[in-house]
């Protein structure tokens, strides 16, 4: 099996992520700097445990925590350990935890895993009763009766199958009951966004324990002999003990891991998340950037020009990082304001807009917004290619703009396109490639687009040229490598620590960074991941 190796060259990245102003797809072709000092020495999986899904106190005094980034375990002595795919979990997103005879079982989206003698053993998921229509959190047993939270009421089961309903707190500003916690004669309910409420059996009142403002979005509640535990949507785990709240966050995690784009800049790795800003890895440490430093918490693309990093957001705004300082919305003066695609070549930055694009050489803009074949189309990808600029669109196929003649030609199904929604463009060697939303991968050959049969029908999520190693292609269920000679090799993504749902690729000396929905992974050259 060939190793996954990446040549040390100036590379371009082409990425797909969440929509164009809520509609479309995005592309990045960056000219990244080296990130050697942030490269791990072996396989690595980085996930965020800030999104808590379930809590399970154990009889021995420990606490098990399910997150969207793996399983956390707090031993009775207060020491924490994290389990991810790197430790054998079949997946990172934990949906439930149970403890029986001292063994912990994690319920995952498509499997279950039991921790036996320090190792996770995968099995088919146990059959569990599903939640009722409109149910908003897991049911609990309270005073011998089952309590279920619905969108508009609590339902308490009685004798003989009868039940009674209790209206939710009328003065709560929360959206729904997101967690329940029996506490003797009282039942606590987390009102999502509005703290804790207490039910005495008939009436609601504010619980005597006030949550910190950062912990308002509660997703799970639990209690043991010494603490009350509250899990949140994105602020991690909170413990109430000795009369005060304490937040438990791991220092070696990204803020979020649902990665939409990856790029390197001045020795650091930048990971754009779906809705939680930028995660930045410098050395061995992660930091976080979001609003108000950035224009939004939904970054979508990065490109470097003349030593400055440009960051495009889902809102269409573009921020700039220069000499360690961020400037927001630097392209606000563009004629059509919202930027839908961003790329660079050796001298220019290209900003796709509705129905065209603009070019910036460092001092002045040149606008190409009146080309007839592009009017009314969303620009999703731009690829400078000598005297030609290729323009990908959503719903309008491809347009080739000839700089010498100032003419544009449109390519569609008559010219071999299998889909008129272009997600990405990249050149590798002497071949130009176009990724599509549902039509797989296409290659430009002899004035016609030809289907790459091995990648038929796939959604192309990232294209990463890697010098003499060819082109790496990411799809929703794995990836490929295409050699410079055009040979297509399927990448083996069965490495247990790697999520096969790839969304972003960033080749670096010594390996490649892989961004997925459930983690940020590093695959070294010596990894078995490679053409199978």
N, C-alpha and C positions, 0 to 999 in steps of 0.2 A: 504494500500500500504506500503510495507516495505521500510524502509529508506536506503539510500545509505551509509553504514557504512564500515569502513576499520579498520581491526585490526592493532595495533601498533606492527609490526614485521619487521624483516629483510626481504626485498622483492626483487624479480627480476623483471625486465621489459623487455619485448620483443617488439620491435618496427619495423614498416615498414616505409621506406621513399624512396626518389628518388634514382636512380640507382647505380648499382655497376660499378664504372668507366664509368658511362654513360649507364649502361645496367640493373643493377639488383636492389635488395632490401637489406635492412639492418636490423640487429637485435641488440638489446641491452639487456643484462641481467646485471643489476648493483646491487651493494650493497650500497645503498644510505645512507647518514647520515640523521639525523633529520633536518627538516625544519620548526619546530614549530613557530619560530619567524616571518616567512614570511607568515603564514597562515592567510588569512582574516577571520573575524568573521562571515561572511555571504556569500551568493552567490556573485560572482565577475566575471566580464568580462573585460579582458584586450586586447585592440586592438591598432594597430598603425595607426595614421592619417598622416603618412609621405608620403603616396602615394595618391596624389590628382587626382581626376577624373573629377571634374566639379566645376565651380564657378558661383554663382548667386547673384549679388548685388540686394538688395531690395529697393523699393522706400523710405522706412523710414530711409535709411542710414546704415542699417545693411548688413552683408555679410553672405551668406550661402555657405558652402563648402562641396562638396561630396568627400569622400575618400574611400579607400578599407577597412577602419576600422570604418565606421559610418559617421554621419553628424556632422559638426562643425558649430556653429553659433556665429558670432561676433556682439554683440549689438552696437548701435551707440555710447555708452559710452566706447567702447573698451573691455568690458568684454566678455570672451569666455565661451561657454558651448558645451559639447559633448553629442551626442545621439548615443547609441549603442543598441544591442539586449536587454541589461538589461533595457533600457528605452522603450521597446516595438517595436523597428524596427524589421520587419520580417527577415531581413538579414543585414549584415554589409557592403556588397559591393554595393556602390552607383554608379549607372550608369548615372543618370541625375537628375537635380533639376529644378523645375518650380515654379513660384510664381503667384498666381491669387487671386485677391480680398483679399490680405493680408494673404492668406494661402499657406503654402509650401507643395509641393508634391515631394517625393523622389521616383525615379524609380530604382527598384532593379532587380536582375536577373530574379526572378519568380513572382514578385508582385510589387505593388506600395503602398506607405504609405503616408497619409495626416496628417499633424500636425494640429489638431483641438483642441482648448482650452487647449493646453499644452499636449495633448495625441496623439500618433501616431495611426491612424486608417488604417488598411490594406485593400486593395482592389485589384481587378484584374488590371494588368498594362494597362495603356492607349495605344492605338494603335498609334505608331509613325512611320513615314517613315524611313525605314532602310537606311543605308549608301550604296552608289553605290559601285560597284566592284572597288577596288583600292583606295577608299576614305580613307584618313588618319586621319581626324578629323571632328568635327561637322561643317556644313556649317553655314555661317553668312550672314546677310543682310548688304550690303555696298552701299551707295548712291542709294538705291532703287533697287538694283540688288542682286541676290543670288550668293554667291561665294562658290565654292567647291574646296577643296584641294585634288588632286590625287597624285599618286606616282611620276609622272613626270611633272605635270603642275597644274596651277590654271585654273578652268573653271568658267567664269563669264557669267551668263545668260543675254541675251539681250531681246529686244522687240520681240514679236511674237514667243517666244520659241527658237529663235536663241541664240547661245552662241559663245564666243570666248575664245581662250586658250592663256595663258601666261606661258612661261617656268619658272621653278623655278630658284632661284639665281644660276648662274653657278659657282660662286666662293665659295659657301657654302660647308662646310665639314660635314653638318648635314645629317642624314639619310632620313628624311622626314619632311614635314610640320605637326607639332603636335598640333598647336592651331592657331586660327585667331582672330584678334581684330580690328574692324573698329575704326578709329580715325579721323573723319571728312573726309578730302580729301585724307587721307593716310590710307593704310591698313597694319597693322602689322601682320607678320607671324613668329611664333616660328619655327626655324629650329632645330630639335631635336639633341642636343649635340653641337650646334653651335650658340646659342644665337638668337637675334631678327633681322629681316630684315623688310624693309619698301618698299611698292609699291606705286608709285604715280599715277598709272593707266597704265603705260607702262614700266617703268624701276624700277629695284630693286637697293637698296643701304642699307648699314648697318643702322639700326635704331639708333637714337641719344642716346638711353638709353642702356648702357651695363649691362648685367646680371652678378651677382657674379659667379665665376667659379663653385661653388657648385650647382648652380641653372640652369646648362646648359641643363638638360633633362626636358624641359618644357612639361607639359601635358594639361594646361589650362591657359587662359588669361582672365582678366576682368578689368573694369575701373569703378570707381564711382566718385563722385564730389571731392574727396580729395586724392585718391590713385590709383595707378596701381597695380594690383594683378597678381601674377604668381604662379601657382601650378606646382610642380615638381613630378617626378617619385618616388623618395625616399628621397628627402631633404625637404619635407613639403611645406609650404606656404610662399611666399615672398611678402612683401609690399614695394612699392616705394613711399615715401612721404617725403616732406621737403628736397628733394635733396639727399636722401640716401635710401639704401635698408635695410630692417629689416626682419629677419626670425622669423616666428611664429611657435614654437614647444611647445607641451604640456609636462611638466616635469614628468607626472605620467603615461607615456606610455612605452611599450617596443619598441625597434627600429623597430622590425618586429614581426609579429605574426603567420606566416605560419609555424606551429610547426611540426618538424620531430621527435624530441625526447625530453624527459624531464628527469631530474635527480636532486637529491639534493646533495650538498657537503658543509660541514662546515657551515650549517645554511642558505645557499642560494639556490634558485631555479635556475637551468640552463635550458634554453630552446634553443634547436638548431633549427635554421630557415632554410628555403629552400636555400636561397642564400644571406643572410644578416647577417651571423655570429651568435654569441651567444647573447641572451638577458638574463640578470642576475638580479634576484630580491633578494635584501637584505633588510630586514626590510620592509618598505613600498615604497622603491625606486627601479627604474629600471636603469640598466646601460647596456652598449653595448661593445662587444669585436669582433674584426674582424682583417683582415689584416692591418698592418704587424705583429701585436702581435701574431696572429694565422697563421697557414699555408695557410688557405683559408677562404673564406666567406661561405663555404658550409659544415658545420659540420653535422655529421650524427649519431654518437653514443658516449656515455659516460659510463665509468666504473671506479670504485674506487678500488684500491688495496694498502694496507699498507699506508693509509693516503694520497695517491696521486690520482688525477683525470686524467684519460686518455681520450683523445678526438680524435675520428677518423673522418676523412674528406672524402668527396666524391672522392677526388683525391687518396685516399688510404694512405695518410700520417697520422701519429698519433702524437699529441702534449701531453705534460704532464704539469699539474699544481701542483706545490709543494711549500708550504710555501709562497703562494701568487705570485709566479713567474712562468711564462709560458716558457717552452722549446719546440721549434718546431721540428717536424720530428725526434722524439727520436728513432724510429724503422727503421731508414734508412739502418741499417746493415742487416736486414732480407734477407734471400736468394732470396725471390721473391718480395721484396720491398713493394708492394701495399697491404694493409690490407683491406679485404672485410667484415670481421665480427669480433666483439670484445665482450668478455664476461669474467667473473671472477667467481671463487669459493672462498672458505675460504683462499686458499694459492696461487693460480695460476691465471695468466692472460693468456687467450687464444686468439691468433690472427689468424683468418682465412685468408688464402692466396689462390692463384690459385692452385687448385689441392691438398689442404691439410691445415695444420695449424701448428703453433708453440706455445710452452708453456714457460712462464716466471715465475720464482719463486722469483724474486727480484734480482738475481745475474747473472744467466746463462739461456740461451735458450736451449730448446730441440725441435728438428724439426721433424715433421711427414709429409713429403712432397713427399714420394715415395710409398704411399699406392695405389696399382693398381686400385681399384674401384673408386678412386677419381681423377685420372689423367684426365685432360682436362675439369674439372668441376669448376664452380664458387661456392665457399663456401658462403652461405648466413646466416647460423645460427649455433650456437654451444651451446650445453647444457650438462654440466657435470652432471652425474647421477650415483653416486657411482663408481663402477668399469667400468662403460660404459660412453663413450663420444658419444653423438648423434651429427651427422653432417648433417645439411640441405644444399641442393644444389639448384642451378637454372638449372632445366632440367634433373637432375639425381636422384631425389627423396632423400631418407634418407640413411645414412650409420651409423651403430652402430659399434664403435670401442671398443673391449674388452681389457682392460689394462692388465688383467692377462695373456691372451693367445697371445696378440699382433696380434689379427686377426680382420678383418673388414668384416661386412656383409651388403649387400645392400638390401634396401626395396623399392619396387615399386608397380605398380598396382596389381601385383600378391599377394601382402601382404596387400591389402586394401587401398593403397593410391589412392585418387581421383584426384591428381594433382602432377606432378613431380617437381613443383616449390615450395619450402618450404620458407615461409616468416618469420616464428617465431617458437620457441620451448619454452616450460615452463613446470615445474612440479608444481602441486597443490595437496597437500596431498599425497595420494599414486597413483595419476594418472599423466601420462605424456601426454601432448597435443602438437599437431603440427598444426600450421596455414599455409594455402596455399594461392596461388595467386588467383585461380578461383575455387578451390574445397572445400572451407569452412574449418571447423575445424574437426580435427581427434583426437581420443583418443587411446592410446596404451592399448590393453586388450588381455591377453592370447596369446601372440606371434603374434598378428595381429592388424593392424590399422583399427579402426572402425569409421565410419562417425558419427559425432554428428548431428542428423537429423535437429534439430532446427536452425543450422547454415549452412545449406546446400547451396553450391554454392557461398558463400560470399567471398570477399577478406578480409582476416584477416590483420588488420593494427596494432594491439597491443594486447599483452597478459600481464596481470599484476596480479601475485599471491598476495593475500592479507591475508595470514594467515588463521585463522578459518572462514573468510568470503568467502573463496574460490578463484575462478579465475574470473577476469574481462576481458571481451573480447571486443575489439573495431573493428567495421567494417565501411564501407563507409557510411552506413545509420543508425548508431546507435550502440547498443552494447548489451551484455548479461552478466549475472553473473551465474557461474556454482558453485554450492555448493560442499563441500567436498564429499558429498554423490552422486554427479553426476547429481543433478537436475538442469535443465536449465531454467533460468528466463530471459525474455526479459526486458531490461532496458527501462524505460520510458524516452525518450529524448525529450519529448514535452515541457519541461521547456522553456519558451519563450526566455531566455537569452542564451541558449546553442545551438551551432551549432551541428546538428546530424552527420555531417561528421567528425567522430573522427579519429585521427591519432596517438595519444600518450596518455598514462595514467600513472599517478604517485600517488599512494596512500600514504597518510600521516596521522598522527594523526589528527582526526577531519574532515576528508573528503578526497577528491581526486582532484588532478590537472588534467585537461583534455586539451590536445593540439589538435587544429583543424586547418584547412586551413585558417579560417577567425578569429581566436582568441585564446587566452589562458584563460581558464575558471577555476574557483574553485567551486566545488560542495560540500557544507558542509554536515555533517551527517544529519542535520535536514532538508535538502532539500527534496522536494517531488520526486526528481529523484530517481528511484529505480525500483525493479521488479514490473511489472504491471500484 
